[in-house]
């Protein structure tokens, strides 16, 4: 049985409803994955995560490797046991974190040497080791170690990084097959290849074709939504989508703005993650059907309305804008939880609306309706 099955397609775009079977359940796409970088979706409990309807979480190999450490995770049989989470988890390989957080970093042909951002200790990641680490973490979807470049990057820098990423992907896949050869299919984690190439369409095309030839279980698009213009991002994305097989899931790493998610789903992307909803919540920003609002603003001091009358989350059902404004301005940590619940539920609800629209053959109209309200 194939892991990925397309259920319905939109006739006027590339949007699709599909299901991805992993060892801890079936994920129905399009989906947004809350980020549990360090084994926690910030400020939320497992009960909160279940209530907002999250189907899959995103965690990070780099952070888990450094803290709590692989030996601790072994004691609990992996990340799910450690954080008491019953559902699917996807792990990022840690390539971006090695690039962005490490105090010192040196990339070689064999892997990457780096110093921990926590205590300065020295470490060495190889494509094979990162697969082994994800086996210990026991996530449902693994990703290959990749080489990230700064934004902006020169063409030569992006090309060199892509060259290593492609070679490392082959090594990661080989190691993946070595450790899974004796397992039943139902016990195996899936492996996604990461597509790099910066903003250069020809490099993105090359990366997509190479990843397709490796026949990964899915494809993760890295190195975008990192400061480039929207035009550059969507041009690069188009080059990728035109050259990937249509029978595999596509995951856009680190994308969390609702307007961009709508457009990417229209282009055929299935999966998303981002820290935006919880990070913005901690800064007092709420995503609503009529755009972003800053709850600390004076206009909400006596506002009896919910954050978003169209939202079905616990926060909107039980609390007023005035109360949330008071919590935030008073420095009460409850504001982080309640705003995070709302922002995550808002994005998850958008993907549910997308599924309904695709099923009804009205995706284009639904996206237009959303944009008219949200961007007004």
ABEGO torsion letter per residue (X at the ends): XBABBBABBBAABABBBBBBBBAAEBBBOBBBBBBBAAGBBBGBBAAAAAAAGBABBBBBAAAAAAOAEAAAAAAAGEAAAAAGBABBBBBBAGAAAAAAABABBBBBAAEBBBBBAAAGBBBBBBAAAAAAAAAAAGBABBBBBBBBBBOBBBAAAAAAAAAAAAAAAAAAAAAAAAAAAABBAAABBBBBBBBBGEABAAAAAAAAAAAAAAGBABBBBBGBGAGBBAAAAAAAAAAAAAABBAABBBBBBGBABAAAAAAAAAAGBABBBBAAAAAAAAAGBBBBAAEBBBAABAAAAABABBABAABABAAAAABBAAAAAAAAAAGBAAAAAAAAAAAAAAAAAAAAAAAAAAAAGAAAAAAAAAAAAAAX
